[in-house]
Amino acid sequence: MQPSALGQHIIIAITMPSKNPGLKDELPKFSQMKLLYPGYYLHGGTFRDKDLYQLLGTNASHALDKVHNTAPMRMSVALNRYNGRHAIGPQPVFLSKRGRDSFTGPNGQEYIFSNTAFGPFMASKYGDPVAVKPDKRHPELTMEAFTGKQGIVRLVSYRRKHPSGHMGLWDCDHFFQSRDWTMDTHIIAVEFWETPGIYTYN
């Protein structure tokens, strides 16, 4: 991999294992993702965790017992609502080497609950992300390299010897309807997939 400097950040194009080495799908339009994403109630969205469980059924609560994190489920909801080639699909996901990484929703679609699995899923479907290392001294500057851009973000964390993290939508200069996870001291990398479309700040 070839790192390059951009401001105070090291930008790295990383390569993930891919089941589809050929042409990748274009990412979904950000304007549509914002409409389809079940944002966090405490951050301007309309979905509490319990609302997510009601939407996705009992399998969602069982999955949460394993990960204690609804971020991957929320991103799965947005992609499945987008439907077509962007949907997770009906086949169970096994990508984290820790067993099944998705559960079946009431509509027959799969919903990924493992953040560890979401990175390889995104890379296989849309291509490799651009990655930055977090600024440990000034975490508020971690996303500076993506100012003015919109896309899907995966934050990789590592705690208690287990990889974890979060998924979210990055809207030019802030996370859309979710907290700023870059303030988590356990974040070790940020992966970014830029979406197509006209950028609008809001």
Stockholm file with secondary structure:
# STOCKHOLM 1.0

chainA/1-202         MQPSALGQHIIIAITMPSKNPGLKDELPKFSQMKLLYPGYYLHGGTFRDKDLYQLLGTNASHALDKVHNTAPMRMSVALNRYNGRHAIGPQPVFLSKRGRDSFTGPNGQEYIFSNTAFGPFMASKYGDPVAVKPDKRHPELTMEAFTGKQGIVRLVSYRRKHPSGHMGLWDCDHFFQSRDWTMDTHIIAVEFWETPGIYTYN
#=GR chainA/1-202 SS CCCEEETTEEEEECCCCCSCCSCCCCCCCHHHHHHHCCCBGGGTCSBCHHHHHHHHCHHHHHHHHHHCCCHHHHHHHHHHHHCGGGSCCSSCCCCSSSSCCEEECTTSCEEECCHHHHHHHHHHHHCCCEEECCCSSCGGGGGGGGTTEEEEEEEEEEETTEEEEEEEEEEESSBTTSCCGGGCTTEEEEEEEECCSCCCCC
#=GC SS_cons         CCCEEETTEEEEECCCCCSCCSCCCCCCCHHHHHHHCCCBGGGTCSBCHHHHHHHHCHHHHHHHHHHCCCHHHHHHHHHHHHCGGGSCCSSCCCCSSSSCCEEECTTSCEEECCHHHHHHHHHHHHCCCEEECCCSSCGGGGGGGGTTEEEEEEEEEEETTEEEEEEEEEEESSBTTSCCGGGCTTEEEEEEEECCSCCCCC
//
